[in-house]
Amino acid sequence: MTNGSRNHVYAVIMAGGFGKKLWPVSRRKMPKQFVDLLDDGTMIAKTVRRISGLVSEENIFIITSELGSTLLAGTLGSFREDNIIVEPSSRNTAPCIALATAHIKKRDSDAVTVVLPSDHLVLDEQAFIKIVEAGIEIAREQKVLVTLGIKPDRPETAYGYIQADGELSLPSSFTMSLDCQLFNVKAFAEKPDYATAEVFLESKDFYWNSGIFIWHIDAISREFERSMPDLYKDLLSIYESLGTDREHKVIEDVYSWIHPHSIDYGIMEKADKVFVLIGEFGWTDLGCWDEVLKVAGSRSVFSGEHPDNRLVQIDCKDVFVKNPAGKVVCTIGIDDVIIVETEDALLICRKGKSHRVREVVDILRREGLDEYL
């Protein structure tokens, strides 16, 4: 990618949401993207660092809540304040992306945008950058929507899926250096039940939906106008108000009436032309403690370095422990268990069942125990 074309590449990092399934570490006042899950940095900080290998710092935007904008000051103290976009309320990914699109289009009418969740793990950052760079070239040259797909290795029910159909040629400049495939998208599928996930795995043409998108600003604007015309009108209203004294009022008004919609359902499933790049770059959606356990392996995680941190295990296998500093944890005769402790809560969960932590959060909320949420 030349320096000139790099100047027109932008990143949008979506950093809203709560992350119920990572309770008790993820809380309303400290959502998961601002938490250091593995004692190697917060997820939002790692996402910014990762994409900064391809996108200039001044072209990286974070879209988050009012709380998130405050937390960013502590997590990313040097991040550009004028590149933080605040949503008045959470309305799922389509309005979130529409708002970010208005901001970027105001700055650059020839922008290519990479949209990233803030809470994913990428182990092979070099491979990731190469695949995204290929997606940028495809999006720029062909004015199509591009998404990244992950080859599944198990019948996973926590992820959405993409069905590929008809392999395409990669850009000539990438064919020798890039280990991935390019396909037309036939269909998007919501999170399946286990039996359906098994069928997807056996079919060999379904891939995990990474939630990472790449498009030219004209292409996504066109699809908003075609598939979500009401939201497109709101996007135009916001676009016109940006930089004026009406900006805050217009955005507040728009968010008072728009309905939540996902970008997959609202745009991707209905778009004229969507391509999917299939590649391997060590991707994981750290959406629940089981996913954290897969990454951590046998390594338990203690919050901070402390001389009194000790983990004693006798006759145990695959026990993951995350606890505050200064405590000794002893486990005896247990296998496949997840233990997560904070100052005011303790979670003990069988491996494979951590997706049900969200039910705990719902029960606490119904019982009025908001101080633990």
C-alpha atoms as a printed R data frame, in Angstrom:
    type eleno elety resid chain resno       x       y      z
1   ATOM     1    CA   MET     A     1   0.000   0.000  0.000
2   ATOM     2    CA   THR     A     2   1.434   3.370 -1.031
3   ATOM     3    CA   ASN     A     3   1.644   6.260  1.420
4   ATOM     4    CA   GLY     A     4  -0.928   8.150 -0.622
5   ATOM     5    CA   SER     A     5  -3.507   5.353 -0.460
6   ATOM     6    CA   ARG     A     6  -2.709   4.759  3.226
7   ATOM     7    CA   ASN     A     7  -3.817   8.311  3.940
8   ATOM     8    CA   HIS     A     8  -7.352   7.352  2.850
9   ATOM     9    CA   VAL     A     9  -7.594   4.257  5.083
10  ATOM    10    CA   TYR     A    10  -9.528   4.584  8.343
11  ATOM    11    CA   ALA     A    11 -10.322   2.243 11.196
12  ATOM    12    CA   VAL     A    12 -13.471   2.216 13.318
13  ATOM    13    CA   ILE     A    13 -13.153   0.292 16.580
14  ATOM    14    CA   MET     A    14 -16.530  -0.515 18.129
15  ATOM    15    CA   ALA     A    15 -16.112  -0.316 21.896
16  ATOM    16    CA   GLY     A    16 -19.652  -0.257 23.256
17  ATOM    17    CA   GLY     A    17 -21.421  -3.051 25.062
18  ATOM    18    CA   PHE     A    18 -21.172  -4.674 28.454
19  ATOM    19    CA   GLY     A    19 -20.007  -8.282 28.032
20  ATOM    20    CA   LYS     A    20 -22.362 -10.159 30.364
21  ATOM    21    CA   LYS     A    21 -20.679 -13.535 29.855
22  ATOM    22    CA   LEU     A    22 -17.383 -12.258 31.293
23  ATOM    23    CA   TRP     A    23 -18.940 -11.268 34.616
24  ATOM    24    CA   PRO     A    24 -17.768 -10.746 37.360
25  ATOM    25    CA   VAL     A    25 -14.735  -9.050 35.780
26  ATOM    26    CA   SER     A    26 -16.763  -7.285 33.099
27  ATOM    27    CA   ARG     A    27 -19.176  -4.840 34.738
28  ATOM    28    CA   ARG     A    28 -21.408  -2.005 33.630
29  ATOM    29    CA   LYS     A    29 -18.865   0.430 35.045
30  ATOM    30    CA   MET     A    30 -15.908  -1.478 33.585
31  ATOM    31    CA   PRO     A    31 -16.912  -3.335 30.380
32  ATOM    32    CA   LYS     A    32 -14.767  -6.172 29.089
33  ATOM    33    CA   GLN     A    33 -12.975  -4.163 26.384
34  ATOM    34    CA   PHE     A    34 -11.388  -2.025 29.122
35  ATOM    35    CA   VAL     A    35 -10.344  -5.035 31.235
36  ATOM    36    CA   ASP     A    36  -6.974  -6.797 31.237
37  ATOM    37    CA   LEU     A    37  -8.157 -10.410 31.005
38  ATOM    38    CA   LEU     A    38  -4.806 -12.108 30.494
39  ATOM    39    CA   ASP     A    39  -2.416  -9.731 32.251
40  ATOM    40    CA   ASP     A    40  -1.062  -8.567 28.889
41  ATOM    41    CA   GLY     A    41  -3.024  -5.365 28.303
42  ATOM    42    CA   THR     A    42  -6.647  -4.384 27.798
43  ATOM    43    CA   MET     A    43  -8.450  -5.611 24.708
44  ATOM    44    CA   ILE     A    44  -9.102  -2.092 23.419
45  ATOM    45    CA   ALA     A    45  -5.411  -1.189 23.765
46  ATOM    46    CA   LYS     A    46  -4.362  -4.325 21.882
47  ATOM    47    CA   THR     A    47  -6.889  -3.639 19.121
48  ATOM    48    CA   VAL     A    48  -5.607  -0.092 18.634
49  ATOM    49    CA   ARG     A    49  -2.000  -1.290 18.580
50  ATOM    50    CA   ARG     A    50  -2.808  -4.057 16.105
51  ATOM    51    CA   ILE     A    51  -4.535  -1.877 13.518
52  ATOM    52    CA   SER     A    52  -1.988   0.923 13.911
53  ATOM    53    CA   GLY     A    53   0.364  -1.326 11.949
54  ATOM    54    CA   LEU     A    54  -1.745  -0.472  8.901
55  ATOM    55    CA   VAL     A    55  -3.763   2.668  9.681
56  ATOM    56    CA   SER     A    56  -2.274   6.026 10.651
57  ATOM    57    CA   GLU     A    57  -2.961   7.073 14.231
58  ATOM    58    CA   GLU     A    58  -4.921  10.155 13.145
59  ATOM    59    CA   ASN     A    59  -7.253   7.900 11.107
60  ATOM    60    CA   ILE     A    60  -8.219   5.522 13.927
61  ATOM    61    CA   PHE     A    61 -11.646   6.192 15.467
62  ATOM    62    CA   ILE     A    62 -13.158   4.592 18.553
63  ATOM    63    CA   ILE     A    63 -16.939   4.651 18.917
64  ATOM    64    CA   THR     A    64 -18.157   4.057 22.439
65  ATOM    65    CA   SER     A    65 -20.501   5.223 25.192
66  ATOM    66    CA   GLU     A    66 -20.123   8.238 27.460
67  ATOM    67    CA   LEU     A    67 -18.691   5.911 30.117
68  ATOM    68    CA   GLY     A    68 -16.364   4.371 27.546
69  ATOM    69    CA   SER     A    69 -14.995   7.767 26.565
70  ATOM    70    CA   THR     A    70 -14.095   8.366 30.225
71  ATOM    71    CA   LEU     A    71 -12.495   4.938 30.595
72  ATOM    72    CA   LEU     A    72 -10.426   5.480 27.447
73  ATOM    73    CA   ALA     A    73  -8.586   8.309 29.190
74  ATOM    74    CA   GLY     A    74  -7.242   5.784 31.700
75  ATOM    75    CA   THR     A    75  -6.648   2.999 29.169
76  ATOM    76    CA   LEU     A    76  -5.323   5.004 26.220
77  ATOM    77    CA   GLY     A    77  -4.260   8.294 27.709
78  ATOM    78    CA   SER     A    78  -2.547   9.510 24.534
79  ATOM    79    CA   PHE     A    79  -5.396   8.651 22.148
80  ATOM    80    CA   ARG     A    80  -6.717  11.603 20.126
81  ATOM    81    CA   GLU     A    81  -9.786  12.973 21.882
82  ATOM    82    CA   ASP     A    82 -11.349  14.232 18.642
83  ATOM    83    CA   ASN     A    83 -11.262  10.656 17.275
84  ATOM    84    CA   ILE     A    84 -13.533   9.344 20.030
85  ATOM    85    CA   ILE     A    85 -17.150   9.181 18.856
86  ATOM    86    CA   VAL     A    86 -19.725   8.962 21.636
87  ATOM    87    CA   GLU     A    87 -23.070   7.236 21.122
88  ATOM    88    CA   PRO     A    88 -25.852   8.613 23.347
89  ATOM    89    CA   SER     A    89 -27.149   5.060 23.831
90  ATOM    90    CA   SER     A    90 -26.491   1.577 22.507
91  ATOM    91    CA   ARG     A    91 -28.460   0.739 19.355
92  ATOM    92    CA   ASN     A    92 -26.508  -2.276 18.046
93  ATOM    93    CA   THR     A    93 -23.972  -2.212 15.226
94  ATOM    94    CA   ALA     A    94 -25.878  -0.681 12.276
95  ATOM    95    CA   PRO     A    95 -26.536   2.729 13.913
96  ATOM    96    CA   CYS     A    96 -23.061   2.611 15.456
97  ATOM    97    CA   ILE     A    97 -21.458   2.137 12.033
98  ATOM    98    CA   ALA     A    98 -23.758   4.721 10.427
99  ATOM    99    CA   LEU     A    99 -22.639   7.336 12.967
100 ATOM   100    CA   ALA     A   100 -18.968   6.499 12.400
101 ATOM   101    CA   THR     A   101 -19.510   6.593  8.633
102 ATOM   102    CA   ALA     A   102 -20.904  10.136  8.863
103 ATOM   103    CA   HIS     A   103 -17.824  11.277 10.783
104 ATOM   104    CA   ILE     A   104 -15.365   9.665  8.372
105 ATOM   105    CA   LYS     A   105 -17.192  10.847  5.246
106 ATOM   106    CA   LYS     A   106 -17.076  14.395  6.602
107 ATOM   107    CA   ARG     A   107 -13.302  14.102  6.844
108 ATOM   108    CA   ASP     A   108 -12.572  12.123  3.666
109 ATOM   109    CA   SER     A   109 -15.000  11.382  0.811
110 ATOM   110    CA   ASP     A   110 -12.611   8.762 -0.630
111 ATOM   111    CA   ALA     A   111 -12.107   6.803  2.590
112 ATOM   112    CA   VAL     A   112 -11.801   3.036  2.882
113 ATOM   113    CA   THR     A   113 -12.894   1.928  6.347
114 ATOM   114    CA   VAL     A   114 -11.911  -1.113  8.388
115 ATOM   115    CA   VAL     A   115 -14.510  -1.844 11.084
116 ATOM   116    CA   LEU     A   116 -13.280  -3.858 14.077
117 ATOM   117    CA   PRO     A   117 -14.777  -5.091 17.341
118 ATOM   118    CA   SER     A   118 -12.668  -4.013 20.296
119 ATOM   119    CA   ASP     A   119 -12.826  -7.321 22.176
120 ATOM   120    CA   HIS     A   120 -11.262  -9.881 19.839
121 ATOM   121    CA   LEU     A   121  -7.910 -11.603 20.161
122 ATOM   122    CA   VAL     A   122  -5.529 -11.981 17.206
123 ATOM   123    CA   LEU     A   123  -2.437 -14.101 17.776
124 ATOM   124    CA   ASP     A   124  -0.784 -13.681 14.349
125 ATOM   125    CA   GLU     A   125  -0.859  -9.936 13.842
126 ATOM   126    CA   GLN     A   126   1.393 -10.024 10.773
127 ATOM   127    CA   ALA     A   127  -0.972 -12.383  8.927
128 ATOM   128    CA   PHE     A   128  -3.925 -10.273 10.060
129 ATOM   129    CA   ILE     A   129  -2.413  -7.079  8.633
130 ATOM   130    CA   LYS     A   130  -1.710  -8.767  5.278
131 ATOM   131    CA   ILE     A   131  -5.269 -10.045  4.959
132 ATOM   132    CA   VAL     A   132  -6.781  -6.686  5.925
133 ATOM   133    CA   GLU     A   133  -4.481  -4.949  3.447
134 ATOM   134    CA   ALA     A   134  -5.771  -7.233  0.692
135 ATOM   135    CA   GLY     A   135  -9.339  -6.468  1.759
136 ATOM   136    CA   ILE     A   136  -8.616  -2.742  1.548
137 ATOM   137    CA   GLU     A   137  -7.376  -3.060 -2.027
138 ATOM   138    CA   ILE     A   138 -10.429  -5.124 -3.023
139 ATOM   139    CA   ALA     A   139 -12.818  -2.672 -1.357
140 ATOM   140    CA   ARG     A   140 -11.142   0.315 -2.978
141 ATOM   141    CA   GLU     A   141 -10.904  -1.105 -6.487
142 ATOM   142    CA   GLN     A   142 -14.246  -2.900 -6.721
143 ATOM   143    CA   LYS     A   143 -16.409  -0.764 -4.396
144 ATOM   144    CA   VAL     A   144 -17.775  -3.888 -2.679
145 ATOM   145    CA   LEU     A   145 -18.306  -4.862  0.942
146 ATOM   146    CA   VAL     A   146 -15.635  -7.208  2.295
147 ATOM   147    CA   THR     A   147 -15.755  -9.270  5.472
148 ATOM   148    CA   LEU     A   148 -13.240 -11.630  7.053
149 ATOM   149    CA   GLY     A   149 -14.199 -15.251  7.660
150 ATOM   150    CA   ILE     A   150 -12.520 -17.819  9.874
151 ATOM   151    CA   LYS     A   151 -12.280 -21.511  9.014
152 ATOM   152    CA   PRO     A   152 -14.145 -23.354 11.807
153 ATOM   153    CA   ASP     A   153 -12.450 -26.166 13.721
154 ATOM   154    CA   ARG     A   154 -15.490 -27.201 15.772
155 ATOM   155    CA   PRO     A   155 -19.308 -26.919 15.662
156 ATOM   156    CA   GLU     A   156 -19.410 -23.612 17.535
157 ATOM   157    CA   THR     A   157 -22.825 -22.242 18.552
158 ATOM   158    CA   ALA     A   158 -21.593 -18.891 19.902
159 ATOM   159    CA   TYR     A   159 -20.609 -17.453 16.505
160 ATOM   160    CA   GLY     A   160 -22.496 -16.353 13.429
161 ATOM   161    CA   TYR     A   161 -21.543 -17.983 10.123
162 ATOM   162    CA   ILE     A   162 -20.898 -16.937  6.515
163 ATOM   163    CA   GLN     A   163 -21.634 -19.274  3.606
164 ATOM   164    CA   ALA     A   164 -19.126 -18.879  0.766
165 ATOM   165    CA   ASP     A   165 -19.911 -19.573 -2.878
166 ATOM   166    CA   GLY     A   166 -17.626 -19.263 -5.879
167 ATOM   167    CA   GLU     A   167 -13.918 -18.656 -5.321
168 ATOM   168    CA   LEU     A   168 -12.500 -15.452 -6.789
169 ATOM   169    CA   SER     A   169  -9.003 -14.320 -7.709
170 ATOM   170    CA   LEU     A   170  -7.023 -12.349 -5.176
171 ATOM   171    CA   PRO     A   171  -5.428  -9.050 -6.247
172 ATOM   172    CA   SER     A   172  -2.304  -9.879 -8.242
173 ATOM   173    CA   SER     A   173  -0.046  -8.017 -5.832
174 ATOM   174    CA   PHE     A   174  -1.068 -10.411 -3.024
175 ATOM   175    CA   THR     A   175  -1.218 -13.830 -4.688
176 ATOM   176    CA   MET     A   176   2.358 -14.796 -3.809
177 ATOM   177    CA   SER     A   177   2.529 -13.365 -0.291
178 ATOM   178    CA   LEU     A   178  -0.923 -14.107  1.115
179 ATOM   179    CA   ASP     A   179  -2.237 -17.414  2.405
180 ATOM   180    CA   CYS     A   180  -5.977 -16.881  2.104
181 ATOM   181    CA   GLN     A   181  -8.934 -17.326 -0.243
182 ATOM   182    CA   LEU     A   182 -11.510 -14.923 -1.627
183 ATOM   183    CA   PHE     A   183 -15.147 -15.915 -2.181
184 ATOM   184    CA   ASN     A   184 -18.509 -14.444 -2.981
185 ATOM   185    CA   VAL     A   185 -20.843 -14.513  0.021
186 ATOM   186    CA   LYS     A   186 -23.907 -16.661 -0.530
187 ATOM   187    CA   ALA     A   187 -25.571 -16.157  2.845
188 ATOM   188    CA   PHE     A   188 -25.121 -15.053  6.443
189 ATOM   189    CA   ALA     A   189 -26.398 -17.325  9.215
190 ATOM   190    CA   GLU     A   190 -27.226 -16.402 12.791
191 ATOM   191    CA   LYS     A   191 -25.780 -18.310 15.745
192 ATOM   192    CA   PRO     A   192 -26.960 -21.912 15.183
193 ATOM   193    CA   ASP     A   193 -27.945 -24.712 17.519
194 ATOM   194    CA   TYR     A   194 -25.435 -27.528 17.917
195 ATOM   195    CA   ALA     A   195 -26.957 -29.819 15.276
196 ATOM   196    CA   THR     A   196 -26.967 -27.021 12.711
197 ATOM   197    CA   ALA     A   197 -23.395 -26.067 13.612
198 ATOM   198    CA   GLU     A   198 -22.361 -29.666 12.927
199 ATOM   199    CA   VAL     A   199 -23.988 -29.465  9.486
200 ATOM   200    CA   PHE     A   200 -22.159 -26.181  8.822
201 ATOM   201    CA   LEU     A   201 -18.841 -27.756  9.793
202 ATOM   202    CA   GLU     A   202 -19.374 -30.798  7.577
203 ATOM   203    CA   SER     A   203 -20.449 -28.716  4.578
204 ATOM   204    CA   LYS     A   204 -16.979 -27.103  4.278
205 ATOM   205    CA   ASP     A   205 -18.478 -23.893  2.846
206 ATOM   206    CA   PHE     A   206 -19.513 -22.192  6.103
207 ATOM   207    CA   TYR     A   207 -17.063 -19.999  7.983
208 ATOM   208    CA   TRP     A   208 -17.186 -18.138 11.272
209 ATOM   209    CA   ASN     A   209 -18.209 -14.517 10.953
210 ATOM   210    CA   SER     A   210 -15.392 -12.477 12.526
211 ATOM   211    CA   GLY     A   211 -17.422  -9.254 12.600
212 ATOM   212    CA   ILE     A   212 -14.573  -7.462 10.801
213 ATOM   213    CA   PHE     A   213 -15.665  -5.446  7.746
214 ATOM   214    CA   ILE     A   214 -13.877  -3.421  5.065
215 ATOM   215    CA   TRP     A   215 -15.537  -1.080  2.555
216 ATOM   216    CA   HIS     A   216 -15.242   2.120  0.606
217 ATOM   217    CA   ILE     A   217 -17.283   4.934  2.107
218 ATOM   218    CA   ASP     A   218 -19.389   5.167 -1.077
219 ATOM   219    CA   ALA     A   219 -20.195   1.441 -0.996
220 ATOM   220    CA   ILE     A   220 -21.482   1.364  2.579
221 ATOM   221    CA   SER     A   221 -23.381   4.643  2.065
222 ATOM   222    CA   ARG     A   222 -25.043   3.139 -1.011
223 ATOM   223    CA   GLU     A   223 -26.089   0.064  0.953
224 ATOM   224    CA   PHE     A   224 -27.495   2.130  3.805
225 ATOM   225    CA   GLU     A   225 -29.551   4.104  1.287
226 ATOM   226    CA   ARG     A   226 -30.821   0.947 -0.409
227 ATOM   227    CA   SER     A   227 -31.465  -1.377  2.552
228 ATOM   228    CA   MET     A   228 -32.008   0.984  5.505
229 ATOM   229    CA   PRO     A   229 -33.375   4.205  3.963
230 ATOM   230    CA   ASP     A   230 -34.641   5.650  7.260
231 ATOM   231    CA   LEU     A   231 -31.268   5.202  8.922
232 ATOM   232    CA   TYR     A   232 -29.623   6.612  5.794
233 ATOM   233    CA   LYS     A   233 -31.677   9.806  6.169
234 ATOM   234    CA   ASP     A   234 -30.554  10.013  9.779
235 ATOM   235    CA   LEU     A   235 -26.956   9.501  8.645
236 ATOM   236    CA   LEU     A   236 -27.303  12.452  6.258
237 ATOM   237    CA   SER     A   237 -28.782  14.626  9.015
238 ATOM   238    CA   ILE     A   238 -25.846  13.821 11.275
239 ATOM   239    CA   TYR     A   239 -23.380  14.383  8.427
240 ATOM   240    CA   GLU     A   240 -24.782  17.860  7.783
241 ATOM   241    CA   SER     A   241 -24.681  18.778 11.484
242 ATOM   242    CA   LEU     A   242 -21.104  17.708 12.200
243 ATOM   243    CA   GLY     A   243 -18.891  20.641 13.133
244 ATOM   244    CA   THR     A   244 -21.849  22.926 13.810
245 ATOM   245    CA   ASP     A   245 -23.534  23.978 17.034
246 ATOM   246    CA   ARG     A   246 -26.405  21.614 16.141
247 ATOM   247    CA   GLU     A   247 -24.250  18.468 16.170
248 ATOM   248    CA   HIS     A   248 -24.966  17.259 19.712
249 ATOM   249    CA   LYS     A   249 -28.698  17.977 19.470
250 ATOM   250    CA   VAL     A   250 -29.098  16.211 16.114
251 ATOM   251    CA   ILE     A   251 -27.269  13.068 17.289
252 ATOM   252    CA   GLU     A   252 -29.283  12.983 20.531
253 ATOM   253    CA   ASP     A   253 -32.530  13.336 18.560
254 ATOM   254    CA   VAL     A   254 -31.599  10.613 16.069
255 ATOM   255    CA   TYR     A   255 -30.720   8.176 18.853
256 ATOM   256    CA   SER     A   256 -34.007   8.877 20.607
257 ATOM   257    CA   TRP     A   257 -36.013   7.288 17.798
258 ATOM   258    CA   ILE     A   258 -33.847   4.823 15.883
259 ATOM   259    CA   HIS     A   259 -34.333   1.122 16.565
260 ATOM   260    CA   PRO     A   260 -31.495  -1.330 17.270
261 ATOM   261    CA   HIS     A   261 -30.327  -3.236 14.186
262 ATOM   262    CA   SER     A   262 -27.240  -5.321 13.557
263 ATOM   263    CA   ILE     A   263 -25.114  -4.528 10.515
264 ATOM   264    CA   ASP     A   264 -25.356  -8.189  9.470
265 ATOM   265    CA   TYR     A   265 -29.156  -8.203  9.377
266 ATOM   266    CA   GLY     A   266 -29.627  -4.623  8.233
267 ATOM   267    CA   ILE     A   267 -26.977  -4.415  5.515
268 ATOM   268    CA   MET     A   268 -24.754  -7.452  4.903
269 ATOM   269    CA   GLU     A   269 -27.553  -9.970  4.303
270 ATOM   270    CA   LYS     A   270 -29.207  -7.657  1.765
271 ATOM   271    CA   ALA     A   271 -26.206  -6.135  0.002
272 ATOM   272    CA   ASP     A   272 -25.750  -6.569 -3.733
273 ATOM   273    CA   LYS     A   273 -22.171  -7.741 -3.573
274 ATOM   274    CA   VAL     A   274 -20.274  -9.015 -0.560
275 ATOM   275    CA   PHE     A   275 -16.897 -10.773 -0.638
276 ATOM   276    CA   VAL     A   276 -15.365 -12.816  2.152
277 ATOM   277    CA   LEU     A   277 -11.643 -13.284  2.728
278 ATOM   278    CA   ILE     A   278 -10.853 -16.573  4.454
279 ATOM   279    CA   GLY     A   279  -7.559 -16.658  6.310
280 ATOM   280    CA   GLU     A   280  -5.814 -17.892  9.423
281 ATOM   281    CA   PHE     A   281  -4.523 -15.308 11.871
282 ATOM   282    CA   GLY     A   282  -5.201 -16.826 15.292
283 ATOM   283    CA   TRP     A   283  -8.599 -15.185 15.771
284 ATOM   284    CA   THR     A   284 -10.711 -15.646 18.889
285 ATOM   285    CA   ASP     A   285 -13.788 -13.786 20.084
286 ATOM   286    CA   LEU     A   286 -13.149 -13.536 23.817
287 ATOM   287    CA   GLY     A   287 -16.866 -13.523 24.550
288 ATOM   288    CA   CYS     A   288 -16.956 -15.879 27.529
289 ATOM   289    CA   TRP     A   289 -14.631 -17.516 30.051
290 ATOM   290    CA   ASP     A   290 -14.377 -20.701 28.003
291 ATOM   291    CA   GLU     A   291 -12.807 -18.677 25.196
292 ATOM   292    CA   VAL     A   292 -10.375 -17.134 27.673
293 ATOM   293    CA   LEU     A   293  -9.524 -20.613 28.949
294 ATOM   294    CA   LYS     A   294  -8.738 -21.814 25.409
295 ATOM   295    CA   VAL     A   295  -6.252 -18.993 24.994
296 ATOM   296    CA   ALA     A   296  -4.748 -19.214 28.480
297 ATOM   297    CA   GLY     A   297  -4.446 -23.013 28.417
298 ATOM   298    CA   SER     A   298  -3.090 -24.199 31.755
299 ATOM   299    CA   ARG     A   299  -1.905 -20.704 32.673
300 ATOM   300    CA   SER     A   300  -3.991 -19.072 35.354
301 ATOM   301    CA   VAL     A   301  -4.076 -15.295 35.576
302 ATOM   302    CA   PHE     A   302  -3.425 -13.153 38.617
303 ATOM   303    CA   SER     A   303  -4.215  -9.456 38.579
304 ATOM   304    CA   GLY     A   304  -0.899  -7.682 38.928
305 ATOM   305    CA   GLU     A   305   2.464  -8.869 40.188
306 ATOM   306    CA   HIS     A   306   2.370  -9.569 43.899
307 ATOM   307    CA   PRO     A   307   4.764 -11.626 46.055
308 ATOM   308    CA   ASP     A   308   1.855 -13.344 47.819
309 ATOM   309    CA   ASN     A   309   0.188 -14.557 44.623
310 ATOM   310    CA   ARG     A   310   0.179 -18.329 44.775
311 ATOM   311    CA   LEU     A   311  -1.776 -21.062 43.059
312 ATOM   312    CA   VAL     A   312  -1.578 -24.516 44.613
313 ATOM   313    CA   GLN     A   313  -3.178 -27.355 42.661
314 ATOM   314    CA   ILE     A   314  -3.295 -31.004 43.708
315 ATOM   315    CA   ASP     A   315  -4.609 -33.661 41.341
316 ATOM   316    CA   CYS     A   316  -6.268 -31.077 39.056
317 ATOM   317    CA   LYS     A   317  -6.518 -30.666 35.304
318 ATOM   318    CA   ASP     A   318  -7.616 -27.690 33.196
319 ATOM   319    CA   VAL     A   319  -8.481 -25.409 36.099
320 ATOM   320    CA   PHE     A   320  -8.386 -21.715 35.204
321 ATOM   321    CA   VAL     A   321  -8.119 -19.164 38.008
322 ATOM   322    CA   LYS     A   322  -8.313 -15.387 37.783
323 ATOM   323    CA   ASN     A   323  -8.235 -13.552 41.088
324 ATOM   324    CA   PRO     A   324  -7.095 -10.267 42.635
325 ATOM   325    CA   ALA     A   325  -3.557  -9.755 43.783
326 ATOM   326    CA   GLY     A   326  -2.392 -10.912 47.175
327 ATOM   327    CA   LYS     A   327  -4.391 -14.125 47.534
328 ATOM   328    CA   VAL     A   328  -3.494 -17.789 47.677
329 ATOM   329    CA   VAL     A   329  -5.805 -20.115 45.739
330 ATOM   330    CA   CYS     A   330  -5.758 -23.871 46.374
331 ATOM   331    CA   THR     A   331  -7.662 -26.432 44.311
332 ATOM   332    CA   ILE     A   332  -7.798 -30.168 44.978
333 ATOM   333    CA   GLY     A   333  -9.176 -32.996 42.873
334 ATOM   334    CA   ILE     A   334 -11.136 -30.947 40.338
335 ATOM   335    CA   ASP     A   335 -11.001 -30.870 36.555
336 ATOM   336    CA   ASP     A   336 -12.363 -28.536 33.887
337 ATOM   337    CA   VAL     A   337 -13.311 -25.703 36.238
338 ATOM   338    CA   ILE     A   338 -13.192 -21.930 35.815
339 ATOM   339    CA   ILE     A   339 -12.742 -19.801 38.961
340 ATOM   340    CA   VAL     A   340 -12.954 -16.020 38.720
341 ATOM   341    CA   GLU     A   341 -12.848 -13.802 41.797
342 ATOM   342    CA   THR     A   342 -13.126 -10.056 42.246
343 ATOM   343    CA   GLU     A   343 -13.316  -8.005 45.420
344 ATOM   344    CA   ASP     A   344 -17.086  -8.489 45.703
345 ATOM   345    CA   ALA     A   345 -17.959 -11.590 43.664
346 ATOM   346    CA   LEU     A   346 -16.896 -15.181 43.043
347 ATOM   347    CA   LEU     A   347 -17.709 -17.282 39.964
348 ATOM   348    CA   ILE     A   348 -17.153 -21.062 39.919
349 ATOM   349    CA   CYS     A   349 -18.150 -22.601 36.626
350 ATOM   350    CA   ARG     A   350 -17.792 -25.920 34.845
351 ATOM   351    CA   LYS     A   351 -15.807 -25.692 31.619
352 ATOM   352    CA   GLY     A   352 -18.215 -25.534 28.677
353 ATOM   353    CA   LYS     A   353 -20.949 -23.774 30.667
354 ATOM   354    CA   SER     A   354 -19.614 -20.224 30.899
355 ATOM   355    CA   HIS     A   355 -22.041 -18.977 28.233
356 ATOM   356    CA   ARG     A   356 -24.690 -19.250 30.972
357 ATOM   357    CA   VAL     A   357 -22.995 -16.549 33.049
358 ATOM   358    CA   ARG     A   358 -25.265 -14.072 31.273
359 ATOM   359    CA   GLU     A   359 -28.184 -15.792 33.029
360 ATOM   360    CA   VAL     A   360 -26.553 -14.968 36.357
361 ATOM   361    CA   VAL     A   361 -26.329 -11.319 35.340
362 ATOM   362    CA   ASP     A   362 -30.003 -11.305 34.358
363 ATOM   363    CA   ILE     A   363 -30.982 -12.849 37.717
364 ATOM   364    CA   LEU     A   364 -28.937 -10.286 39.657
365 ATOM   365    CA   ARG     A   365 -30.608  -7.487 37.725
366 ATOM   366    CA   ARG     A   366 -34.130  -8.882 38.312
367 ATOM   367    CA   GLU     A   367 -33.406  -9.196 42.020
368 ATOM   368    CA   GLY     A   368 -32.262  -5.581 42.244
369 ATOM   369    CA   LEU     A   369 -28.619  -6.410 42.985
370 ATOM   370    CA   ASP     A   370 -27.334  -3.722 40.657
371 ATOM   371    CA   GLU     A   371 -24.288  -3.059 42.826
372 ATOM   372    CA   TYR     A   372 -22.855  -6.368 41.525
373 ATOM   373    CA   LEU     A   373 -23.475  -5.618 37.848
